[in-house]
Amino acid sequence: MDNYGNYSPYGYPAPPPGAHYPNPDPNHQHPTAPYLAPSASFPSHPLDPTPSPQFNHSGPLQYPPQSAYPPPSPYYSHYPPHPSPTYQHPNPTHYDPNPNPSASFHQSSSGRYEPGTGSGRYEQPDQSYLPSRSDSFSSVASSGSFYPQIDGLSNLHISPEPPVTSSPSQHQRYDSFGSSHPPPVATSASYHHQRYDSFGSYSPYSANTPIHAQSPTPFSSSQHRGSGAAIVPYTGAASNSKLKPSLKVLLLHGSLEIFIRFARNLPNKDMFSKTIGDLLGPRMTSSISGKVQKVSGPMTSDPYVTISVSYAVVARTYVIDNNENPVWDQHFYVPVAHESADVLFTIKDNDVFGAQVIGTVSIPAETLYSGEKIDGTYPVLESNGKPCNHNAVLSLSVQYIPVSRLSAYHHGVTAGPDFRGVPNTYFSLRKGGRVTLYQDAHVHENSLPDFWLDNGMTYKHGQCWRDIFEAINNASRLIYIAGWSVFHTVALVRDGGNGNMVMLGDLLKKKSQEGARVCLLIWDDPTSRSILGYRTNGIMGTNDEETRRFFKHSSVNVLLCPRSAGKKHSIVKQQETGTIFTHHQKTVIVDADAGNYRRKIIAFVGGLDLCGGRYDTPSHDLFRTLKTVHKDDYHNPNFGEVDASGPREPWHDLHSKLDCAAAFDVLRNFEERWMKASKRHGIKKVGRRSSDDTLLNLRSIPEICLDDSLYVSDADPESWHVQIFRSIDSNSVKGFPKNPGEASRRNLVCGKNVLIDMSIHTAYINAIRAAQHFIYIENQYFLGSSFNWDSNKDIGANNLIPIEIALKIANKIKANERFAAYIVLPMWPEGNPTGAPTQRILYWQKKTMQMMYETIYRALKEAGLEDQYEPQDYLNFFCLGNRESLDPSVSNSNSTANNPQENAKRKRRFMIYVHSKGMIVDDEYVVIGSANINQRSLEGTRDTEIAMGAYQPLYTWAHKASPPHGQIYGYRMSLWAEHIGITEDLYNYPESLECVQRVRSLGDLNWKQFVADDITEMRGHLLKYPLNVDRKGKVTHLPGCKTFPDIGGDIGGSFFAIQENLTI
């Protein structure tokens, strides 16, 4: 076998002794002001109650002159030299270091909030349970929603209790996560006394004023003027275009703090359903609705409230059974980035045949925009503008807190040593330990350049699959693997040395025989079956049944886990979830040597499944390795009929190893999933052991360390802080609380018949909002924020990530600061690019790009800079591709056949499939996991996902007041060296205009080389994404390039009528 360990596709030699390349320019001047000054990109929010929705500006962007870069080193350069730029560092901003303090708040079991004990800082509660934010982002009109569709039934009910509600305080201050002085608690009697002489005897009311409103508390000391919210007739949650012309559509970017207290005198909406239910009987009713109605006493409405902004439901209350005077007393703290005319509060009846709208209260965005608290009791109106019932009312308060007031976003992602991690998440931040970051399954020695870090060491490129092999081989107690696919024939090590070409299945059998507990938790593909000798491979090709059969007569425990919607859902919902959605997490958990005869837990988390087609290196060969490392591992599902003659589909991915206390949380996730799946399918799938004793009780094994003491060390300058995030619901894990109040305290969201952990979305939004300089994303998909698209607003792709990036850039433009976002995607989603699902995904993706570029252009125009800059000076999309020159030693294709594979073979080119799921912010914070940026991965009730967010506390802007050059910096530079093929000092300043323009120009050059008629070897793989973006942000086809080379398919996608849940 060839010596692949010496293979160096880039030809980068090791740096000479004593070299410090590519350290930043030592002459570069960093700002002298402390970094923790709040960014000018968060300007004071206007308190004018009738603000203009347009951007404000104070003149053109101006930057102080800085020292110039040295010219790029020709030692690594393979492209035409770029002129030495002048680096424009963001203006340092002086600030008051003592902003208004704000204490934490804690939710009691009843949903009330009590003052925290902190002195102005966010306090992390015990056991990582944080106050509920109850975020929700469902589509209003489509079943393809961000948070679970809530127009259907819900069995997460609370019994009617004595009304206990919250009254707003007279003065409130805010940090980024809630009120520091929460409202005092009042009993229902006090509300009765304060708000009504009698629930049934107050005077007739106007549809334009609340029945009673307390004086709201704005951010300033001014008092509310009395007529806070104008009520407009209900026009349907998804029909905002029909709202009254007098309502201004404004951008609400920040958070909404909402209290839903109670409703009174709601109508009985259950009479028709009761009649039909009596005719059909309880069994048929149960099968349709997913539940059996249990009623003691008269049947009446089962009300709950949805809160909608634009075309998305952002929050919802619990359902209360059979109550026309429900008391919810629920608090919500919801991030928003929506252009909307109002915030709709819609009361619905959770009927056995689906939800019925009872009525709606509308609060105009123009009223909220001033920042004043809107508080009162409002009439509940039907779509015709009339009351839904005599004296029917809803008591609520709502306050809009603009992002400019959310101070925790102003100082960077990791703002100082007191940073407590991402708030309102299920798992808390874990401190101490080490993290290893990986690019691709393997990196050959000396195949990428070294990068010098601030600690005087060079960045070490990890070898992911070799490290996983070593970890499994050295485990003695447990080996737990979760995957979308795990294939026993995969060889983790292929470049010689220990374990070379050893199959994963043989390794796991060997370790199980040695006494390690080996458990595999694999998604059960519903299209893959083996029944009475009849076998189907499955549409997704996960080989789940084949892997199960391989381990059938061994001591390895294999649990095939279907994606289930749960028994409480309707048959239709169960079928949809089980057929379309998957278990998508990819983790490996093992015990490892901790010294002194102790064992510790380490975990691998990221985007790499242990299955076929994933092994690759930064060279991403198309043909050269077909007879060596990929001889028995050929993978290219993009062709209709495939032979192994190439080109293979190169695979790029991101992964991580957690040698820290956060590995305990990855282990806990595995145990919660295993216990849920084995309980549901125990005898059929598990085999010999019961579900109770398959997993080890680690607390009974004294040598395994299960606390943080092993990792916490203030003396370790290279330590990491890590936090685990998930997208998952209570149908996939065991251990979520049954009590809704407890669920809220553990930061779980109330959805349709489920509780949801949506912390991956929370982590992304937190990092983007706090970013100060740049964002670098690699992801398999990128679509969302459909509520701000130019059409298809109600499609349900409601995650906030795309619009938050666009608004981050817009705010930086207004603040005269540089910012850049680099987003790397696959050229097309894996599979046939001419097929309807792929075309629809590409269509949504293009609409997402269009929305972002238009937002940036509007900001440039408002600042008067549209002639000086263009949207691509701030935001760029890329893809990866490779092209190999003809090899005279190998017979090349002489076929004249006209099909995608033969075309690609003749042209010697193919895309590199970007399967990554990661983000780097400001070279100080990294997120890596299994979650894509789409609805499937971020909603929590679709695909199950896991991710980690990490940083090194001594390598942050807050600590250094200059660009941090720790492991995350080295990781990004290594990725850029892999993709671009060269390194330049410009890359040390990714937010600079010169860096943006240079990288974009190299992407343009690489694309031209990729599509040229002449076949030439490509050294760089980074290609511009093949769509044209003009200076006004309009996204169109590239001239002469409407379809993908060789394989076809409209690059901009097409609008095919297929099920939306499959494509968003």
N, C-alpha and C positions, 0 to 999 in steps of 0.2 A: 504493500500500500504506500501511496505517496506520503511524504512527510508534510502533512497539512499544517503542522505546528509552525513551520517556517514560511508558510505562504503569506505573501505581502502584496495584495492587489494594488495598494496605493503607492507602494514604493517609499513609504515614509521611513527613513532611517531613525535610529535612536538619537536623541539630542546629544550633542557633544558634552563631555564632562564640564560641569559648572555652568552649563547653559541654563538660562531662565526663560527661554522662549516657551510659550507665548504669553508671558506676563504682560499685563497692561502697560501702556506707555508710562514710564516712571515720571515723565514730565507733566503728565495729565494732572490738572488741578481739580481736586474735589471741593465741594462746598465746605466752608468752615462752619456754617450754622448747623446745629444739631439736626439729624435726619428726622427726628420725631416731630419736627414742626409740621402742623397740618398742611396738607397739600392745598394749593390754591385751586385745585380742580374741584374742591367742594366749597363753592362760594356760598355766602350767606343766602338763605332762602328768603325770597320776598314774602312779606306779610300782607301785601296788598290783596284784599279779598277778591279782586277781579284782575288777576295777573294775565299777562299775555302768555299764550302757550309757546311763544317763540323763544329761541335761545337769546341770552343777553351777551354782550361783549363790550370790551372797552378799548378796542383798537387792534391792530395787527399783532401777530406773535413776534416777540422780540426776545432774543437770548443773549446773554453776556458772551463776549468772545472768549474762547478757550484755546489752549495750545493745540497745535495740529498733531495728527497722527504721524508717525514715521511711515514711509511707503511700505506696502505689503512685502513681506519677505519673498524673494523669488525662489527661495529654497523649496517652498511648498506650492508655489503658484503654478497652475497649469492653464490659466486664463489670461486674457489681456489685462495688463495692469490697470488699476483704478486710481484716479487722481487722489492725492492726499486730501482728505476732507478736514473740515474744521468741526470738531465735535461740539455739539450744542447741549450742554448739560442743563437739565431743568433748573429753573430759577429757585434758589433756596428761599423759603418763606419763613419769616419770623412770626412768632405767635405767642399768645399767652399760655404759658405752660401749666396754668391752673384753671382749666375749664370748669364749668359748673359740675360739681360732684353729683354722682347718682348712685344710689345703692341698688343692690340686687333685689329681685322679688322672687318669692317662692309660692307655688300653688299648693293649696291645701287639698285634701281629698274631696272636698265639696266643690272644688273649682274656684274658690275664693283665693285672693292673693294677699299675702301678708308681708309687711316690710322685712327686708333682709337685715342682716347685722353688719354688712360690709360698710366700709367708710369711703364710698365713692367708687369702688372697683367691683368688677364682676366677680362674684363668688361662686366657686364650683361646689355644688351640693355633694354630699356623700354618695358613694356608689355610682357616681357619674350620672345621676338622674337630675336633669336640668328642667327648669320650668318649661311648660309646653308652649310651643309656638303654634301648633295645630295648623301648619301651613297646608294649603290645598290648592291644586291647580287644575281641576277637571275642566274639560270642555263642557259647555252648557248644552250645545245642540248635537254633539256627536258622541258616540260611544268611544271614540278614540280620544281619550282624555288623559291629562297629566295625572291628577289625582283620580281615584276611582270614580267612575260614573255614579252619580248619586241620585239620579232620577228614578232609580229602581228601588228595590226593597233593602232594608237594613235591619239586622237583628241585634245591633249594638244599641240596646235600649237602656234607659234608666227609669226606674220606677218613679211615679210622681212623689215628690217630697214637699214639705212645707217650703213656700217660696223664700229663698235666701238670695239676695242680690247684692250687687256692688254699686256703690255710688261714687262718682268721680270726686276726687279731692279738688280743692280750690286752686292749688298750685302744684304743678308737676314738672320735673326735669327728666331728661332722657339721656341714657347712654345708648349703645347700639342695640340693646336686646330687651328693653322694656322700661317700665316706669320705675323710678326710684322711690316715689311716694305713692303707692297704690291707693285706690279709693278705700275709704272705710266701709265696713260691711253694715248693711241695713237689713232688717227683717222685712218680710212682706207687709207686716203691719205698718211699718214706717213708710213704705212705698204707698200703701193704701191711703195713709194720712196725707202724704206729701202731694200725691198726684191726682187723687180722685176724692170727690165727696162720696161717690158710689160708683162701682164699676159700670152700673147700668144707667146712671142718671146725669152724666155730664152733658153740657150743651152741645148742639150740633157744631161740627167743625168743618173748616175749609180743607180742601184737598191740597192746599199750598202751604200749610203751616202745621207744625206738630201740635198735638193736643196740649202737651206740657213739655217744656224743655228747661233743664237746669242751665245756669250760666256756664258756657263752655270756657275752658282755660286755654288760651293760645300760648305760643311760646313767649310772647311779650306779656307785659302786665296788663295790657288792655283787656277790657271786659267785653263779653259777647253782647251784641246789639239786639238780641231778642229774636229775630226771625232767621234762625240759622239755616235750615235745610228746606228748600222748596220741593214739595212732593209732586212728581209727575206721574201720569197714568202708567200702569204696567203695560209694556209692549212686548213682553217675551224676553227671556234671558239672552237669547242670541240675536236679537233684532235691534241692536243699538242704533242701527242706521235709521230706524223709524222714530227715534226720540225727537222731542220737540226741538225745532231749530234754535230756540233760545238757549239751549244748553251747550256750553262750550266744551269741545273735546280738548282735554289737557293731558299732558304727560304726568302721570303719578309715578315718580321714581323714588323709592324709599321703602317705608313700611307703613302698614295700617295697624293701629292698635284698636281693637274692637271688643266691646262687651255686648253680648246678647243676654238680656235679662229674662224677660218673660213675654208672653202674649196673653191676651184676654179676649174672650167671646168669639173664638174661632168657630166657623160653621162646621157642621157634621158632614164630612165628605164620604162617609163609609156606607151610606144606605144602598147605593147601587151595587157596590162590591159585595155587600152582605147578601143581597138578593141573588146575585150570580153565584156567589160562593155556596149558598144553600142549595142551588140547583146542581152544581157540579160536584159537591161533596168535598170533604177535607183533603182526600188524597190528591185529586186533580188540582185543587187549589194550591196544595203544597208543592206539587211538581212544577207548576207554573211560576210560583213566587219564590220558591226556595225555602219556605218556612211554613209552619203551621200556626195559624192565628190562635192564640190562647187568650180568651176573653172571659173575665168574670164580671158580670154586669153588662150594662148597655154598651154596644159597639159604637164608637165614634172615631174621630180623626186621630191619626198617629203623627203628630206634627214634628217637623224639624225645619231648620233654616239653612239655606245656602246663601253664601255671600259671593257675588259675581262682580268682576271688574272686566270691562270690555267683553270679550267672548269666552272668558275663562272663569270657572268657579274656583275661588281661592281659599275657601274655608267652608265648613259645615258644622252644625251642632249635632248632638246625639238625637236619636229618635225617642220620643216619649209616647208610650202606648196610651191610647184611649183617653185623651185629655184635651178639652177645649180651652183650658187655661194653663198651658204648660209653663214651667219655670226651668230654664236652662242654666242661667247664671254662669255662662262660659266666656272665657277670655281667649282672644286670638291675637297673635302678633305675626303679621303676614308680610313677607317681602313682595313688593310690586314694582313693575316696570312697564306699565300699560298706558296706552293712550285711550282715554275713556271719557265719556260725558258724565258718568255717574257711577256710584257704587250701589248695586241692587241687593236688597235683602228680600229673598223670596221664601215664603213659608209654603211648605209642601206637606201633603198627606202621604205617608208611606203606606200605600194601599197594596193589597195582595195582587193586583193586576198592574202594578207600576205606580209611580208617584203622580199625584195630581197637584197642580198648582192651586193653592188657596188664595194667595194674594201677595203683593209686593210693596215694599217701601223703598223709595229711591232717594239717595242723597247726592246732589249734584257735585261733580268734581270741582267746579268753580268755588263752591262753598268750602270744601275740604282744603283747597289749595293754600288758603291763608295759614294753615297750621292750627286753626282753632279747633277745640274739641266740640263736636256736635253731640248733644246729649238730649234725649227726650223720649216721649212716647208718641208714636205716630200711627195714623190710621192705616190699615192694611187694605189696599185697593186692588180691584180686579183690573183686567186689561182694558175695560171700558172706562176706567177712571172712577168707578163707583165703589163704595165700601163692600168688601166681600161678605160682611155680616154686620148687623147693627152693633155699633160700638166696638168692632174688632180693632185691636191695637197691638203694636209691637213696641216694647221698650228696649232701647239700645243706646250705645254711645260709640262714636268712631272718631278717631283723630289720625290725620295724615302726618307722618314724620318724614320729611324729605331726607334724602341721603346726605345732604349737607349738614344735617343735625345729628347724624349717627356717628359719633366721634370715634368709635372703634375702627372705622374704615379709613381714618384719615392718616394713619401712621405706619402703614405697611401691614403685611399679612401677619407678621410676628412682631408685634409692637412692644419690644422690651422684655425683660426677664419675668414680668408678671403675666405674660400671655398664658391664658388658661386653656387654649385650644379652641376649636370651633364650638360655639355654644349650641344648646338645644339639640344635642345629638345623643344617641343611645349609649355609645361608649365614650369614656372620658379620655383626655390626653394622658399618655404614659411617658414618663421622663426617664432618660438614661438608656444605655445600650447602643448597639451598632446597627446600621442599615447598609446593605449592598444594593446598588442600582445596576440593572442589566439592560443592555440593548441587544436584541436578537438572542437566539438560543445559544450562540457561541461566538466568541471573538478570539481569533488566532493571535498568538503573541506577535508583537511588533507590526500588526496590521493597521493600527491607528496611531496617530502621534501622541506623545506625552504632553500633558498640560500641567503646568506648575501651579500649585495651590498656595494659599497664604501661609500655610504651616511649613513651607519649605520642601514639601513632598510633591510627588507627581500623582496625578489621578490614575488609579488602577482600574483597568477595564475588566469587568466581571465576566465570568464564563458560566452562564446560568445553568445549562443542563448538566455540565460537569459538577457544579456545586450541588445540584439536586441529587445526582447520583451518589456523590460522597456523603451527603446528609442521610440518604436512605440506607446506604451501605453501613454507616457507622451508628445507626439507631439500634437501640437494644430493647426498648419498651413499647414504643408505638410508632406507627406510620399511618397517618390519616390523609387520604387524598380525595379532594372534591374536584369534579370537572364537568364541563359540558361534554367532553369526550375524553376517555382514557383508553388507549389502545395498547394491548399487551406486547405487540411486536416492535414497538418503538425502541431504538437504541439511543440512549442519552449521550453516550460518549462515542465519538467517531474519528478522533484525530490521534489515536494511539494512547498508550499508557494504561493505567488501571481502569478496568471496566470497558475497554474498547469493544464496541459492537455487542455488548451484553444486552439482551432484550429486557425491557422493563418487567414483563410478566415473570420471567425466570428469576430476576432479582427479588421481586416481591414474594414469590414462593419460597425462595431460600431464606429470606429474613423471617417469614412466618414460621418456618420449620425451626429456626434458631430461637424462637420464643417471643418475637415481637408481635404485638397485636396489629394486624394490617387490616384496614377498613377502607374500602373504595365507595364513594358516594357519587354516582354517575347519573346524569340526566337520562331518563327513560324516554327515548324517542318513540312517540306513538305510532310512527309509520314503520318501525323496525320490530319485527315479530318472529318468534320461533315457536310454532304450535304444531304438535303432532307431526314433526318432520317438515312442515311447511315453513320456509324461512324467507323473510324479506329483508333487504339490506337497509332500508329506510331512506327517505328523501335526503336527509342531512348527512348521511354517511358517517355517523358517529361510531359505528361498530360496537354499540353497547351490548347487543346480544352475543356477539362473538367473544367479547371480553368476559362476559358472565360465564359463558360455556367453558372458556379456558380455565377459569378458577373454580369450576363447579365442584371438583373432587379434591380440592385443596383446603387448607386452613385459612385461606384469605377470604375475608368477608366482603362480598360485593352486594351493594344495595342499589338497584336501579330505581330511581326516584322520578316519577312523573310530575309534571307541573300541574298542580291541582288547584282549582278555585275554591274547594271546600264544599262540604255537604250543604251548607246553608244557602249557597247560591242556586240559582235556577239551572235547569238542565242545559239551557242554551248557553249560559255563562260558563258552566263547567266544560262543555264541549269546546267552546272558543278558547278558553285558557289552556286546556290540555292539548289542543291541536296546534295553536299558534305560538305559545310562549314556552320558555325553557328555563332550566336551572343553568345559569351562565357563570357561576363563580369558578375560579381556578385557584386552588390552594393546595399546598403540601405542608403537613405539620409533622414534625418528628421530635424525638428527644435527642439531646446532644450532650457531650461531655462538658461539664461546668467546672471541673477540677475538684480536688479534695473529695473524691468519691461521690460527687453530686452530679445530678443530671438537670438539664434545663430544657425548655421548649423553644424551638425556633420554627418559623413559618415562612413560606414563600407565597407571595401574593402578586398577581398581575394578570397579563393577558394571554400567557402561553398555556395552552392545553398540552398534556402529554400524549400527543397523538400524531398521526401521519401528516406530513407536509409542513410541519412547524420548524424543523431543524434548518437553520440557515445562519449565515455569517454576514458581516458588513459588505462583502463583495457581491452577494446576491446573484450568484451565477445562474445563467439560463440553460446552458448546454454542457459546460465543462465538467460538471460533477455528476452527470447522469449515469456514468459507469463506475463511480466511486461512492461517495458518501450518500448519494441519492439513488443508488442502483435499485434498492428495494423500497424506496420512499418517494416515488414520483407522484406529484400532486398538481393538477391544474383542472379544476372543475368548470372553467370558463368555456371550454369547447364542448360541442354536442357529442361527438365521438372522439375519444381520446386514445392515442397510443403513447408509449413512453419515449418517443423520439424527440420530445421537446417542442417548444420551450417549456420548462417547468415554471410554475408560478412562485417567484421568490417571495419570502415571507419576512416582514419586519414587525417586531413586537417589542414591548417593554415589560419588565418584570422586576421583582424586588425580593430581597431576603431580610427578614426581621429577626434579628438576634437581640431581642429586647422584650420588655413586659407586654408590649402590644400583641405579641404572639399568643398570649393568654386569651385575648379577645377573639383572635382568629380561631383558636381552639374552641372557645365557647360557641362561636357561630357554627362550627362543624357539629358540635354536640347537640345544639338546639335543632339543627336541621335533621341530624340522624335520628334523634328521638321522635321527631314528628313523622318522618318518613317510615321508620320501622314500625311505629304504632299503626300506621295506616295500611302498610303492606307487609307486616312482619313475617307471618308464616310463609307467604308466597315467595318472598324475595330473600329473606335473611338466612333461612336454613336452620342450622343446628342450634345456635344460641338464641335465647329470647332477646327482645329489644332492651331488656333491663340490664343485661350483663355483657352485651357485645362490646360496648365501650369500657375502657378501663376507668376505675375509680382512682384517679391520680392522687387524691388526698390520702389514700391508704398506702401509697408508695413513698416512704419517707425520703428517699434519696432525690426525688424530683422536687425541685424548688419551684414553688407556685406564688411567690411574692416578688415585689419590686426591688427588694434589698440587694439582689444579685446584680442589678444594673445601675442603680442610682449612685453616682459618684461625681461630686463637684470637681474633682481633680482631673477628670478626663476631658481634655479640650476637644476631642473628636466625637463626643457623645451626641446622640440624636434624641429628639422628642417626636413621638409617633402617636397617631390617632387612627382608629379604624372606623370606617363608614360603610353603610350598606344601603341597598335597595331590596327590600324584602317585606313580606307581610305575614300575618299570623297563620295563614294556611300553609306556610313552608317552614315554620319554626315552632318548637314547643318551648313554652316559658314566658310568652307574652302574658301580661296580666289580664284577668277576666274583667276586673273592675275598670270602667272607663276613666274614672278619676285617677287611679293609679297609672293607667296608660299615659295620661297626659303628663304626669310628673316624670315619666320616663321618656318623654319626648317622642311618643308615638302618635301618629296622625289617625284620626277616625275616618275610615273609608266605608265602602259598601260591604257590610258584613265582615269587615276585617279591620285589624289594626296594622299600621304601616310604619316601617322604618324607612325614611326617605333622606337619610343623612348624607348620601353622596351628593345629591342636588344641593343640599344646604352647604356642604363643604366647598363646592365649586363656586356658588354665589358669594360666599364669604371671602374666598380668595380673590375673585375677580373684582369685587367692590373695594377690597383693600389694596389691590395692586397699585404701584406707584410708577413703574417704568415700562414693563413689557410683560406680555403673556406669550408663551410658546405652547402650542397644543399639537399633539398627534392623536388622531382618533379615526376609527373605522367609519364612523358616520358623523355628520354634523348638520342637524336640522332641529328647529324649534322656534319658540316665540311666535307661533302662527297668528296670535291675536293682533300682531302688528304688521302682518303681511299686507300686500296690496289687494289680495283676494284670498278666498278659502280661509278666512279668519277663524271659522268655527271648526276647523278640521281636527283640533284637539292636540296639536303638538305644542303644548303650553309650557314647556320648561323655559326658564329665564336665561339660560346661558348665552345664546346669541345676542339677545337685546342688551344684556348687561355688558358684554364686551363692546358693543357699538356705543352704548351710552358712556362707558368709561372713556372711550376715545373722544367722544363729543365733549365731555366735561373737561378733558385735558386740553382740547383745542380752545375752549372758552377761557381756560386758566393760563394760556400762554405757556403750556408745558408740552414736552415731547412725550409720546407714548407710541408703542408699536405692538401689534398682534400678528403672530405668524401661526398659521394653521395648516397642518399637513394631513392630507386625506388620501385614500386610495383613488386611483383614476376613476374607477367605478366599483360599486359593491360586487363582491365575489359572485360569480355566476354569469349567465348569459345577459350581456348588456342590452340586448334588443328585447328581452322579455318584459312583460307588463309590470311585475313587481319592481324590477331594477329601474325601469324607466320612471316609475312613479316616485321612487326614492330620489332619483336624480332631479326630478321636477321639484320636489319639496326642498331639496338641498339648494337648488338655484334660487328659489324664492327666499330662502333664509339669507343667502349671500346678498340678494338684491335689497332686502330690508336693511341689512347692516350697512351696506355702502350708501344707500339713500340717507340713512340717519347721519352718517359722517359727512356727506356732502352738504346737508342742511346746516350742520354746525359750521362748516367752512364758509358757507354763504353768509350766515348770520354774522360771522366774524370778519367778513369782507376779505377772505383769504382764498376764495375759489379760483382766482387767477394765479395765485402763487403756489398752492398745493393742490393735490388731488387725493381722493380717498385711498388710493393704493400707497400713498406715502405713510399710511398708518396701519392699514390692514391688508394682508395678502394671504391668498390660499395657494397651496402647492400640492403636488402629488409626486410620487416616486416612479422611476422607470429605469430600465437598463437595456443596453444594446451591446452585443458582443461581435467583434470582427470575425470574419471568416477564418476558420481553422484549417490550414492546408493538410494537416494530419488526419482530419476527420472528413468523411464523405458528407458533403453538405447537400441540402435538398435541391434536387433538380425537377421536382414535381411541378407540373403546370396546373394542378388542381386548384380550384378557387373556393377555398373554405378557410375559416379563421385560423386553424392550426397551421395549415400549409402557408398561408400568407405571413403569419408571424415567424414561421421557420425560415422562409426566404428572406425576410427583412431582418432577421436575427434580433428581434426586440420583443419586449413585453413589459407590462407594468410590474412594479414591486408592490405586493399587496400590503397595505398599511393596516395592520390589525391592532395597533397600539391603542391604549386607553389611558393617556397621561397628560399632565399639564405641569409646566414649570412657570413660576411667577417670580420675577425680579431676582432670579438666581438664588433665592433663599427658601423657597417652599416648593414641594413637589407632591403631586397626587398621581398615584399609579394604581390601577385596578383592572377590573373586568368590565366596567360600565362604559358603554358608548354614549355619545351625546345625541340621544334621541329619546323618544317616548318609552320605548321598550325597556330601556335600561334605567331610566330615572324616575319612573312613576312609582315603582315599588310593588304594584300588583301585577306586573307583567313578568319580565325576566328577573330572576334573582341575581343580585350582583354584590360584590365586595370590593373595597378599595382602601388604600392607606394614604394618609397625608402626613408629611414628615418635614422636619427642618433641623438644622444644627444650630443651637442657640448662640454659639460664638461666631457663627458665619451668617449674620443677618445685617441688614441696613441699620437696624436699631442699635446693634452692638458696635458696629464698625464706623457708622456715619460715612460709609463709602461703599462701592460695589463689593459685595461679599464674594470671595473666591474659595469656597469650600467644595465639598463633594458634589453638590447640586450644580454649581458652576461647571465643574469638570465634566459632569454627566451631559449637560447641554452642549458644551464645546465638543465633546466626543461624538454626540449625535450629529452635530453640524458637520464635523469632519467626515463622518460616514456618508452623509447625504450630499454635501457640496463637493467633497473631494479635495478641498484645499482648506487651509486655515489662514486667517488674516487678523491683524490686530483690531480691525473694525468689529469683529464678532464679540469683543469684550464689552461693547456698548450697543447692545441690540436695539435700544430705543432710539438711537440717533438716526436722523434722516439719511445720513450717508450709508449706514449699515443696511437700512431698509432698501434703499435704492440699489446697493451693490448686490444684495442677495436676490432681489427681484431680477436684476439684469442677468445674473448667472442662471436663474431659473429659465429666463427667456432663451438664453444661449443653449441650455441643455435641451429645451423643448425642440428648438430648431434642429439640433443634432439628432434627436429621437425620431423626428418625422422625415428627415432628409432622405433623398433617394440613395445617396452614397452611404454605404455601411461602414461606420467607424466605431472604434471602441470608446465607450463612455467611461470617463473617470468619475464624473459627478453624477449623482442619481436624482438630484432635486430638480423637478420640472415645475414650471408655472402650471397652475391648474388651467386646463385648456378652455377657458372662457374669457371673453374680452370684457374689460371694465373701463368705461370712458371716464372723462374728467368729472362728469356729473353723477357718477356712480351707477350708471345704467349697465346691466349685465347682459351681454349678447354673445352669440357665437363668434369664435375667431374667424377671420376671413379665410375662406377655403377649407375650413375644418369644422364641419358640423357634426361629424360622427367620429367615433374612436378609431384610430388607425388599425387596420387589419381585421378587426373583429366586428365593427359596426355598432350601431346604437347611438341615438341622439345624445350628445354630451349634455345638453340642457334638460334632458328628460322629456317625457310626454305625459299627458293627463289621461291615463287609462282608468276606467271605472272598476276598481277592485276594492276589496275590504281595507279600510284605512288602518285598522289595528295592525295589519301586516306590514305596512310601509312607513309608519311614523315612529 
